Amino acid sequence: MAVSASGSTTARAFSVLERVAASAEPLALADLVEATGFPKSTVHRLLLLLESEHLLAREPDGRRYSAGPRLAAMALAALQNPAHRAERHAILRGLVDEVGETCNFTMQDGDEVVYLDRVEARWPLRLMLAPGSHVPLHCTASGKLFLALMPPARRRRLLVAAPLARLTRNTITDGDSLQRELERIRAEKIGTDNEEFLAGLTAVAVPVLDASGRLLATVAVHAPTSRMSLAKARTHVPALRRAAAKLALTL
């Protein structure tokens, strides 16, 4: 194999990783050969290497590859690095000052949502979820937004993988009902949580998109229903979208 920087094993491995990480669906060997232009034998060898290091994971069908646990952990660690977190935290702090309620910045981590950053409002009654906390997809504002905007085939796989756990009386546990809810969210690009994750808590989330419109993350506001009804939460959507545009630039 060539030893130039652009053709080294390391550079080619990173090229394969980039394509898998950027894809909305798992990729097969043929997909990666076409995307990279590398010889089939080279891509096959790289896939075996990256899988052995847990940077890529093979799908159950044995033919396609997605991001492995080590790659996902590295990505989250990079996003939570203090050197990059300061600007995002300042944007969230400005948003909280504007809307007066707790706001958070999240990404999808497998079949859950992970909090990358969070700024608490100055109220005595609040929910403590530290950065790094994970919450479900099917009953949170951010989680439902991720589900609504992901490719249908991927969404179906996630929703059939495990039962829709009921956490409150408002949690949607019927697949058809959740699908209708996700269609509404997809059209509005506004995720909502009407006491579905925790009784007495409402939330609204909007997407953080890259220049091509690809979903990167979400920014959300939540508060007890005693202070913020779902209707009131929706009035914060313009402020959330302004913050989302700023947050996109930090990614």
Stockholm file with secondary structure:
# STOCKHOLM 1.0

chainA/1-251         MAVSASGSTTARAFSVLERVAASAEPLALADLVEATGFPKSTVHRLLLLLESEHLLAREPDGRRYSAGPRLAAMALAALQNPAHRAERHAILRGLVDEVGETCNFTMQDGDEVVYLDRVEARWPLRLMLAPGSHVPLHCTASGKLFLALMPPARRRRLLVAAPLARLTRNTITDGDSLQRELERIRAEKIGTDNEEFLAGLTAVAVPVLDASGRLLATVAVHAPTSRMSLAKARTHVPALRRAAAKLALTL
#=GR chainA/1-251 SS CCCSGGGSHHHHHHHHHHHHHHCSSCEEHHHHHHHHCCCHHHHHHHHHHHHHTTSEEECTTSSEEEECHHHHHHHHHHHTCHHHHHHHHHHHHHHHHHHSSEEEEEEEETTEEEEEEEECCSCSSCCCCCTTCEEESTTSHHHHHHHHHSCHHHHHHHHHHSCCCCCSTTCCCCHHHHHHHHHHHHHHTCEEEESSSSTTEEEEEEEEECTTCCEEEEEEEEEETTTCCHHHHHTTHHHHHHHHHHHHHTC
#=GC SS_cons         CCCSGGGSHHHHHHHHHHHHHHCSSCEEHHHHHHHHCCCHHHHHHHHHHHHHTTSEEECTTSSEEEECHHHHHHHHHHHTCHHHHHHHHHHHHHHHHHHSSEEEEEEEETTEEEEEEEECCSCSSCCCCCTTCEEESTTSHHHHHHHHHSCHHHHHHHHHHSCCCCCSTTCCCCHHHHHHHHHHHHHHTCEEEESSSSTTEEEEEEEEECTTCCEEEEEEEEEETTTCCHHHHHTTHHHHHHHHHHHHHTC
//
